[in-house]
């Protein structure tokens, strides 16, 4: 098991990861972090587990990861934002994780809206943000991160859709070292963006995004809508030109319909 002492040893952050709660098995790191946040755990507190019996993905899905091979953790944030900026925070976390992975492994990472990270066209990580709201402000945000690190086999239904850093690099990754790199990258991105009100994150995120100008299909509210991606709104929504005019999506599942190669511009 990844012990708090091992994870914190050599950590170069100001606050992220200074307090770590580590579990062999837990129902959900997000649920635990949420309970800690409501008991006023400080910003930067981390809950990490080798196995989640009820790990959550987006849209009520489950997140399944082989125990002892990956990184599944949740981070307590206390950003000074209004609820409508939550989507921007998701982009901040995505950029922070992408930067950390690239720095640590050299593997090229792309961000898929709203909160997946891809390597070689396959999903390597997912992010789930859950806000605790009070009136018109955000009291806390739990950023849940699931990253496929050393897992080399996946359930049949995911075998063509999922990958891991070990598969991409051909080598086993020391998880505690990677964890420290990710937390430093996350904190740097978060603090940098927070001082500017998160408004610059859209440009940062687009440097990792393969979507602009692509024809996509968005599945949302039981409908599938096709169109061309025009950009990201100031609130973190996906702007799409459809047959019925321009629409901004704040949630949904995206599939790229045209698949020509993409070269990121960062």
Steps between C-alpha positions, in 0.01 A plus 500: 500500500614856431557643847455870580866517605620357167273728298605814689872421499663752268172676419572851367158661541389783727172338613388222265564162662628637831221292655437157346248235600595165344280189481541145374129484417231768518157549348593826326786744552267782391244408766767489770653831386157658496441393861841638599428827319173540689702457822721787377800305381740748344548562131750259349398203716521174300312172536662213309406133476635185339148379430158667491198274542269774375728728300303754302546627148306773327125468431457245778736245345736286702878538484673162509875468550720204589620533862865578562574604142351846451441835669151578623480802725288800591617851580314758708492846342352822638501734199356851520253447215129508429323174405493593131881482488512132601552389139809719477642332808463164327720634218759621754526154654522337156786730394681445830482123467595508130803717575606271783473184290698655213768631735539167680478256210551695177173350370288740294161562662186646344195632685156386389216724611371509764735298719684209339872475423616298199827340395517360149129558458410288805386607843775505761327709768165637607407792724186544707432833670233524769419835655359575843293812447374753753259764368675663203851391584710186489593378847731226377572288194607139504720418201502125446774365273535148364821433307596170336866461592629141492186308403563308175174314446147639504150350486406398145260791453783745578787322323488729195410813696738501799875516542751556778829680544680164521352395166594834342857510636579129507623524858366477855439839660590570862161621620606706800745700286229558241254604771739769628557632146124513437427686824770758428372553146140519623586752770705716263217508244233560764683783677597666171142489372338595833686831507351584160151370579546187282420698182828408329452126540298471178803599290723263699254214462458554126874437456430141609166461321440317171148630450504843337373486143407133534161352422372339818191334641385611845276264696301701754158463663418196288581678171799478267584829330765535230693812412837671463687608813565875498656548842456505875280761667612724784312265731675188372217383274555344158390731214368302203358613165201275426239490222279708728758763587771535761456319831702490820509170687587491869482120527490202268697217343708597199600276208720632220334416170788597270826342604779660299829533692535787742817684594475700825639852486685516830 
